[in-house]
């Protein structure tokens, strides 16, 4: 049985060959062992350091433990785990055993977890002890659930992860999976409606690494990488698992929430070469009084995704640290970034150009291509697309349209092929019959020295006409008042067409976001 991919990286896009008999976990581990990296550091978490040999043994032990619990091929195991060595252990161990891991957001409610356990039909739950209270009262109401395994401690009446792994063998052949077989699920962030179980196949992971990460970020086995985005998030899963394992790099994991202070500690202590962040965090870091000096860090590459990066924020970061932020766009449905800026070709305010191996197009409401410079909906075609939403045929048919995935994101394309984000389809405003992009107004607000964050939504005026309304978080020391609100309106008027300025400016201590950092505009609306 083969189970290993091959790639010729001097081609564009890289010439990637994935055999029909293929197991994603076996490939990501075995390629490092065959390259002689067994003694090399794979992970550093808050509790210890783990080599590739350590990781391989842990993955095999968990795969065997699942077999011992009676888990069968394509059954689901729900993972609610903090970012420690146990996440890659359980995620890859399940895949190697042919079981389907379903990592979920660690910041949700008990009702959310009950929904996802029930919807997925999970037979096993693996949960960090710190997160156990969210599950304590609901697991009896999930008929499919047979086993609960606790990471990072013990809970009376349930299995301990350390114990079941200690009793299992560290040798394991991969399950007889194939490249197009369901491999893992990711639930959408739930910013609108119920979360959707997005089903990915075994070939998805390695495609994102070989097409985007290695060519665009120029990752090497000598790199130390650190992602503030968590592993349960599609963006974080690539950053902290797929990409470093595909090339043999070392990854720093952080269990706590990504505050500016927590991120600074890791950047200073481990001095990673590659840092993966999100716009909100970059803004918080730059505004923080303890923001590091350039010579304290060793950054050569930074990325951003999840929402559009304001151009002013990107420029401030570049000036401070001498390294550009490569802003890109991906999605749970496409697994990772399919369009991105590139080193030496960064154009702040844009999302860059398509990643080689992916095609994109902008279409109107009838699915026809729009003219260059016009706003339309982005569709993408590429090898990492999910195959469906679980238990949601209507939404699957609407999103996965043959070879094209309908993103719902509004974009324009410039004459020279750069793409500019214009908001979600349901976020776009029509002011006086003309489309207004909320992100364009937000970017203008962000150029004001008083503004830390800004969000723009539509609001009806006294005549029932939709106009932009801005919600603004001020930097420390700035006081909200009417004079400052009027100054911000004038600031936008001076930079954009007059009809785009916000008719209302309201100040807030923070903006509503999902646990993965995406702005929840519907709450503001």
WOJO-V723852 format. One record per residue. N is the residue number from 0. PHI is phi in radians with two decimals (999 if undefined). OMEGA is omega in whole degrees, 0 to 359 (* if undefined). D_LAST is the distance of its C-alpha to the last C-alpha in whole Angstrom. Layout:
N/PHI/OMEGA/D_LAST, N/PHI/OMEGA/D_LAST
//
This chain:
0/999/188/54, 1/-1.46/176/53, 2/1.11/180/49, 3/-2.19/177/49, 4/-1.52/176/47, 5/-2.27/183/49, 6/-2.52/171/48, 7/-1.98/190/49, 8/-1.47/179/47, 9/-1.46/175/49, 10/-1.60/176/47, 11/-2.33/359/44, 12/-1.23/178/42, 13/-0.90/181/44, 14/-1.50/186/46, 15/-1.82/178/45, 16/-2.00/179/47, 17/-2.00/182/46, 18/-1.20/178/49, 19/-1.09/178/48, 20/-1.45/191/49, 21/-2.58/175/46, 22/-2.22/188/45, 23/-1.06/181/42, 24/-1.17/179/43, 25/-1.05/180/47, 26/-1.09/185/46, 27/-1.12/179/44, 28/-1.50/189/46, 29/-1.14/180/50, 30/-1.06/179/49, 31/-1.35/178/49, 32/-1.17/180/52, 33/-1.21/178/54, 34/-1.51/177/53, 35/1.41/182/55, 36/-1.72/184/52, 37/-0.96/183/53, 38/-1.55/182/53, 39/-1.44/178/50, 40/-1.16/174/47, 41/-1.71/184/44, 42/-2.37/169/42, 43/-2.19/175/42, 44/-2.03/185/40, 45/-1.20/184/40, 46/-1.91/184/43, 47/-3.12/180/45, 48/-2.21/189/46, 49/-2.41/178/47, 50/-1.43/176/49, 51/-1.15/173/48, 52/-1.11/178/51, 53/-1.03/181/49, 54/-1.09/180/46, 55/-1.03/180/48, 56/-1.15/180/50, 57/-1.13/179/47, 58/-1.07/180/45, 59/-1.12/180/49, 60/-1.10/180/49, 61/-1.21/177/46, 62/-1.03/178/46, 63/-1.17/178/49, 64/-1.11/177/48, 65/-1.10/176/46, 66/-1.00/181/49, 67/-1.12/179/50, 68/-1.45/178/48, 69/1.54/177/48, 70/-1.28/182/45, 71/-1.87/180/45, 72/-0.94/179/44, 73/1.22/168/41, 74/-1.21/183/40, 75/-1.72/172/37, 76/-2.17/182/37, 77/-1.45/180/33, 78/-1.96/173/33, 79/-2.06/192/31, 80/-2.22/171/33, 81/-1.22/182/32, 82/-1.39/172/33, 83/-2.27/179/37, 84/-1.04/180/40, 85/-1.18/179/39, 86/-1.16/178/36, 87/-1.05/178/38, 88/-1.03/186/41, 89/-1.36/179/40, 90/-1.08/181/37, 91/-1.29/178/41, 92/-1.10/178/43, 93/-1.10/181/41, 94/-1.08/180/41, 95/-1.11/179/45, 96/-1.44/182/45, 97/1.45/176/44, 98/-1.57/187/41, 99/-1.74/177/37, 100/-1.34/178/35, 101/-2.20/178/32, 102/-1.25/183/30, 103/-2.23/178/27, 104/-0.95/183/25, 105/-1.54/185/26, 106/-2.07/183/23, 107/-1.69/180/22, 108/-1.76/178/23, 109/-1.02/179/26, 110/-1.10/177/24, 111/-1.07/182/23, 112/-1.17/178/26, 113/-1.10/178/28, 114/-1.05/185/26, 115/-1.25/175/27, 116/-1.08/182/31, 117/-1.24/181/31, 118/-1.09/182/29, 119/-1.39/185/31, 120/1.14/184/35, 121/-1.03/177/35, 122/-1.67/180/39, 123/-2.37/174/39, 124/-2.06/171/36, 125/-2.01/188/37, 126/-2.39/174/35, 127/-1.18/183/35, 128/-0.99/180/37, 129/-1.09/181/34, 130/-1.70/183/31, 131/-0.95/182/34, 132/-0.94/179/32, 133/-1.22/185/29, 134/-1.86/190/32, 135/-0.98/185/35, 136/-1.66/188/34, 137/-1.96/189/32, 138/-1.14/177/35, 139/-1.23/181/37, 140/-1.79/179/35, 141/-1.99/187/35, 142/-1.03/185/38, 143/-1.32/190/38, 144/-1.32/181/38, 145/-1.91/185/42, 146/-2.41/171/42, 147/-2.10/181/40, 148/-2.08/186/41, 149/-1.87/178/40, 150/-1.72/175/40, 151/1.34/180/40, 152/2.67/180/42, 153/-2.30/174/43, 154/-2.31/182/42, 155/-0.93/177/45, 156/1.53/181/45, 157/-2.30/183/44, 158/-1.31/173/45, 159/-1.74/181/45, 160/-1.06/181/44, 161/-1.03/184/47, 162/-1.20/183/49, 163/-1.23/177/48, 164/-1.30/179/49, 165/-1.09/181/52, 166/-1.51/185/53, 167/-1.82/179/52, 168/-1.27/176/54, 169/-1.66/175/53, 170/-1.99/182/54, 171/-2.81/171/52, 172/-1.43/180/53, 173/-1.20/175/49, 174/-1.10/183/48, 175/-1.38/181/49, 176/-1.52/177/46, 177/-2.15/188/45, 178/-1.06/184/43, 179/-1.68/181/41, 180/-1.49/175/41, 181/-0.93/186/37, 182/-1.99/180/37, 183/-2.75/175/34, 184/-2.06/167/31, 185/-2.30/175/27, 186/-1.43/177/24, 187/-1.08/188/21, 188/-1.22/177/19, 189/1.36/179/17, 190/-1.19/173/13, 191/-2.40/176/13, 192/1.26/181/15, 193/-1.24/175/19, 194/-1.05/181/20, 195/-2.01/178/23, 196/-1.30/186/26, 197/-1.69/190/27, 198/-1.67/177/31, 199/-1.95/182/33, 200/-1.74/185/37, 201/-1.07/184/39, 202/-1.34/187/39, 203/-1.09/187/36, 204/-1.05/186/36, 205/-1.19/176/39, 206/-1.08/180/38, 207/-1.14/181/35, 208/-1.22/186/37, 209/-1.34/182/40, 210/-1.61/181/38, 211/-1.84/195/35, 212/-1.12/187/36, 213/-1.22/178/40, 214/-1.26/187/40, 215/-1.36/182/37, 216/-1.57/181/37, 217/0.94/179/41, 218/-1.12/174/41, 219/-2.42/181/45, 220/-1.18/178/46, 221/-1.45/184/47, 222/-1.35/162/43, 223/-1.86/183/41, 224/-2.13/181/38, 225/-2.52/179/35, 226/-2.00/173/31, 227/-1.27/175/29, 228/-1.22/187/26, 229/-1.32/185/28, 230/-1.15/181/30, 231/-1.26/182/28, 232/-1.51/181/25, 233/-0.92/178/27, 234/-1.05/181/27, 235/-1.20/180/29, 236/-1.09/175/31, 237/-1.18/183/32, 238/-1.00/190/33, 239/-1.82/180/34, 240/-2.33/187/36, 241/-1.05/188/37, 242/-1.16/181/37, 243/-1.12/179/40, 244/-1.23/180/42, 245/-1.17/185/42, 246/-2.06/179/44, 247/1.53/179/45, 248/-1.47/178/43, 249/-1.96/185/43, 250/-2.04/173/39, 251/-1.68/177/38, 252/-1.91/180/36, 253/-2.32/184/34, 254/-1.34/185/33, 255/-1.33/180/31, 256/-1.18/186/27, 257/-1.42/171/27, 258/-1.33/178/27, 259/-1.03/181/28, 260/-1.11/181/32, 261/-1.14/179/32, 262/-1.18/178/32, 263/-0.99/181/34, 264/-1.04/181/37, 265/-1.22/180/37, 266/-1.12/180/37, 267/-1.34/185/40, 268/-1.28/187/42, 269/-1.76/177/42, 270/0.83/180/41, 271/-1.13/176/39, 272/-1.45/184/40, 273/-2.14/178/36, 274/-2.18/179/33, 275/-1.92/181/30, 276/-2.28/175/27, 277/-2.30/185/23, 278/-0.93/181/21, 279/-1.01/181/20, 280/-1.18/178/23, 281/-1.01/179/25, 282/-1.12/179/23, 283/-1.10/182/24, 284/-1.16/181/28, 285/-1.14/182/28, 286/-1.48/186/27, 287/-1.37/180/29, 288/-1.11/181/33, 289/-1.73/180/34, 290/-1.00/186/33, 291/-1.08/169/37, 292/-1.37/181/39, 293/-1.02/185/40, 294/-1.35/176/43, 295/-1.43/187/42, 296/-2.01/180/40, 297/-2.29/184/41, 298/-1.30/171/38, 299/-2.13/182/39, 300/-2.67/174/36, 301/-2.27/178/32, 302/-2.23/177/30, 303/-2.51/176/26, 304/-2.80/179/23, 305/1.70/173/20, 306/-2.77/184/18, 307/-1.14/178/19, 308/-1.50/177/22, 309/-1.05/186/21, 310/-1.08/180/25, 311/-1.13/178/25, 312/-1.13/178/25, 313/-1.08/180/27, 314/-1.15/179/30, 315/-1.08/180/30, 316/-1.13/180/31, 317/-1.06/180/33, 318/-1.17/183/35, 319/-1.28/190/35, 320/-1.98/179/36, 321/1.23/178/38, 322/-2.43/180/36, 323/-1.34/169/33, 324/-1.66/178/30, 325/-1.54/180/30, 326/-1.33/180/27, 327/-2.59/176/26, 328/-2.27/172/24, 329/-2.41/177/25, 330/-2.84/174/23, 331/-1.00/183/24, 332/-1.20/180/26, 333/-1.72/174/28, 334/1.40/178/29, 335/-2.71/189/29, 336/-1.22/179/28, 337/-2.06/176/30, 338/-2.55/190/29, 339/-2.78/163/30, 340/-1.27/181/31, 341/-2.28/180/35, 342/-0.95/181/37, 343/1.44/181/39, 344/-2.32/184/36, 345/-1.28/173/33, 346/-2.18/181/31, 347/-1.08/187/28, 348/1.66/177/25, 349/-2.06/176/26, 350/-1.70/176/26, 351/1.53/185/29, 352/-2.28/184/31, 353/-1.08/174/32, 354/-1.21/177/34, 355/-0.93/185/37, 356/1.81/177/38, 357/-2.10/173/34, 358/-2.09/177/33, 359/-2.28/174/30, 360/-2.63/178/29, 361/-1.98/187/27, 362/-2.19/177/26, 363/-1.57/184/25, 364/-1.14/178/24, 365/-1.69/179/27, 366/1.43/180/28, 367/-1.72/181/30, 368/-1.05/176/30, 369/-1.61/178/29, 370/-1.27/177/31, 371/-0.96/180/31, 372/1.61/179/28, 373/-1.57/178/26, 374/-1.38/175/22, 375/-2.67/182/22, 376/-1.68/182/22, 377/-1.41/170/24, 378/-2.14/185/26, 379/-2.36/176/29, 380/-2.21/180/32, 381/-3.03/190/34, 382/-1.34/181/36, 383/-1.81/180/33, 384/-1.12/172/31, 385/-1.14/182/31, 386/-1.73/182/32, 387/-3.13/164/30, 388/-1.68/180/27, 389/-1.14/176/29, 390/1.01/182/29, 391/-2.60/186/27, 392/-1.16/183/29, 393/-1.11/180/26, 394/-1.20/176/24, 395/-1.07/181/27, 396/-1.16/181/28, 397/-1.31/184/25, 398/-1.60/185/25, 399/-1.71/189/28, 400/-1.81/185/30, 401/1.16/180/34, 402/-1.39/184/34, 403/-1.79/174/31, 404/-1.86/182/27, 405/-1.50/188/24, 406/-1.47/187/22, 407/1.42/179/18, 408/-1.57/178/18, 409/-1.60/182/19, 410/-2.48/164/22, 411/-2.17/176/24, 412/-2.09/180/28, 413/-1.39/180/30, 414/-1.06/182/34, 415/-1.74/168/35, 416/1.56/174/33, 417/-1.58/183/30, 418/-1.86/182/27, 419/-2.12/182/24, 420/-1.25/181/20, 421/-2.16/177/18, 422/1.88/174/15, 423/-1.32/180/14, 424/-1.00/181/14, 425/-1.55/177/11, 426/-1.77/184/10, 427/-1.10/179/12, 428/-1.89/173/12, 429/-2.02/184/15, 430/-1.90/182/16, 431/1.06/179/19, 432/1.42/181/20, 433/-2.01/178/20, 434/-1.13/173/17, 435/-2.15/179/16, 436/-1.53/177/15, 437/-0.99/183/12, 438/-1.18/177/15, 439/-1.16/179/18, 440/-1.20/178/16, 441/-1.08/180/15, 442/-1.10/178/19, 443/-1.15/177/20, 444/-1.08/183/19, 445/-1.18/178/20, 446/-1.37/178/24, 447/-1.41/187/24, 448/-1.14/182/26, 449/-1.46/193/24, 450/-1.67/173/20, 451/-1.61/178/20, 452/-2.49/177/17, 453/-2.62/174/14, 454/-2.41/183/11, 455/-2.18/176/9, 456/-2.34/178/6, 457/-1.55/176/7, 458/-2.46/179/7, 459/-1.39/175/10, 460/-1.49/184/13, 461/-1.08/179/16, 462/-1.62/181/17, 463/1.43/179/14, 464/-1.54/182/14, 465/-1.41/176/11, 466/-2.34/179/12, 467/-1.22/173/11, 468/-2.17/184/9, 469/-1.90/172/11, 470/-2.01/192/11, 471/-2.18/170/14, 472/-1.83/182/17, 473/-1.51/174/20, 474/-1.19/180/23, 475/-0.95/176/26, 476/1.61/178/28, 477/-1.62/183/25, 478/-1.73/177/24, 479/-1.26/175/21, 480/-2.79/184/22, 481/-1.14/179/21, 482/-1.08/179/24, 483/-1.20/178/22, 484/-1.08/179/19, 485/-1.17/178/21, 486/-1.12/179/23, 487/-1.18/176/20, 488/-1.07/179/19, 489/-1.11/180/23, 490/-1.05/180/23, 491/-1.22/179/21, 492/-1.00/182/22, 493/-1.28/186/26, 494/-1.98/183/25, 495/-2.20/174/23, 496/-0.99/188/23, 497/-0.96/183/22, 498/-1.21/183/19, 499/-1.57/186/17, 500/-1.20/180/17, 501/-1.28/179/14, 502/-1.28/178/14, 503/-2.25/173/13, 504/-2.22/178/14, 505/-2.06/182/13, 506/-1.73/182/15, 507/-2.36/176/14, 508/-1.24/178/17, 509/-2.82/178/15, 510/-1.75/178/12, 511/-1.25/181/11, 512/-2.40/171/13, 513/-1.26/181/15, 514/-1.13/177/19, 515/-1.66/173/20, 516/1.63/180/18, 517/-1.39/180/15, 518/-1.16/179/12, 519/-1.73/183/9, 520/-1.09/183/6, 521/-1.09/177/5, 522/-1.22/177/5, 523/-1.26/179/4, 524/-1.12/*/0
//
